């Protein structure tokens, strides 16, 4: 069975015979919710567009052969046996807008794209609604919208006009689905036209949802809940189900049971522990959730890689961390040492507060999937979370941020020479420049903490990421009879492979460097890392022990 890599159209997925994790009970959740308008913030690539596409094919009015075709899309799914199919299937007109591709360097770039998106939706319904236009004012407004007018207020009110016409044409109120509403807001913040964007989006969403009597249900998805006072002003009929809430907690992303079932389907059930380490770590409303994009790509490639980390730009996250306060950098140290960081989590994100408020930064990182909450408490009306990096894949993103620091703080020529010394097997050169690297770069952090190896390892990995063109760099994975610290594998197997064991001798009872080196080298031998690498076809293998006390590094090899 084919895997739906990047496929978000429900009909194509079902008709094409692709593997589908049944999320159709989500439709029931929406139908029976007391809320008229529901906002569902979830991290990117967690199935938001596909779920809304599924809802569109379920709710949207159809008859005759089209109805029979649509019914086949839902055959065998959980909702197929429920009364919702008889009472709600194919009954409503639907307005569907996905804003996930609406980005631009300037507001006019976005405004051109949103106009054409709205025009396309008006044209899709033109034949049905033209017969119910009552007066010249409605006809004029309809024509001005479809003629690509540049009046912003006209498009801000466009969804209200279309919903009223559809309600009149079908005799029933429409469903309005808006996907990834905050993508253009994010782009506007990065590119400097945030206030103009907020004004337009406030008008568009208020027009669609505020006091609109011509609506059955409205569902909006995004990554964040942008501050209510700025974009959802006055929407008293809005309910928000974030990843902290129980509602819809298992409808985005894969549950553990769903992951095991998928792995079994593709004869990968023996890889669950590996998958769990790489892509698990999320808690949505008390449910353990896996990153679906990474799971599907893993099943397709059968290799654990950083699939989610590479799907879009992490520039905002990098900027916020790198330009953050000293406290934020200290907190990153704790996170890298797998020590939780405590922060108030604000469900209303204000982009304008991001560079002023650590609380806003942590809230963005949490709701975007870059951190997980392992313990939640309430203090009056404040949500306080103990935060950790969720999994190996996301850790890679933080290591990439550190790699940027490495490049800034350590001369590029010396960095290249240090890496060349490593890959050439020139241990003396590598050791000398690594010592200089530690003094220059690691002094930025406190390496005397509870788990200094984690920080130390993260910075070394950050430097080694510069080898990614010709080498695969990994850490903390199984090999032989144990788990190595760092492994550098050449893509051409005749080149030198490096397995590295890291030790820190900081602490109250300080160990002699010589003893630590002996222990590290013995571990490499006893765990038979080299033997397994030879079995995989690597001819030349460098076994390195790297020991540090936070100020000096000792390197030895076999």
Protein Blocks (a to p, Z undefined) as FASTA:
>chain_A
ZZdehiabfklmmmnopacddfklmmmmmmmpmbfbdcddddehiommmmmmmmmmmmpg
cehjllmmmmmmmgoiaklmpmklmmmgokbccddddfklmgcfbfklmmmmmmmmmmmm
mmmmmmmmmmmpfbfklmmmmmmmmnopabfklmmmmmmmmmmmmmmmnopacddddehk
llmmmmmmmnopmmmmmmmmmmmmmmmmgopabbfbdcdddfbdcdfklmmgoiakbccd
dfkbmghklmgcjdfklmmmmmmmnopmmmmmmmmmmmgoiaeehiacddfklmmmmmmn
opacdfklmmpccklmmmmmmmmcfklmmmmmmmmnopacdddddfbdcfklmmmpmklm
mmmmmmnopaccfbdcdehjaccdddddfblmlmmmmmmmmmmmmmmmpcfklmmmmmmm
mmnopaklmmmmmmmmmmmmmmmpcckbmblmlmmmmmmmmmmmmmmmmpccdehiaehj
bccfbdcddfblkbccdddddddfedjbdcdfklmmmmmmmmmmmnommmmmmmnopabd
cddddddehjaccdddZZ
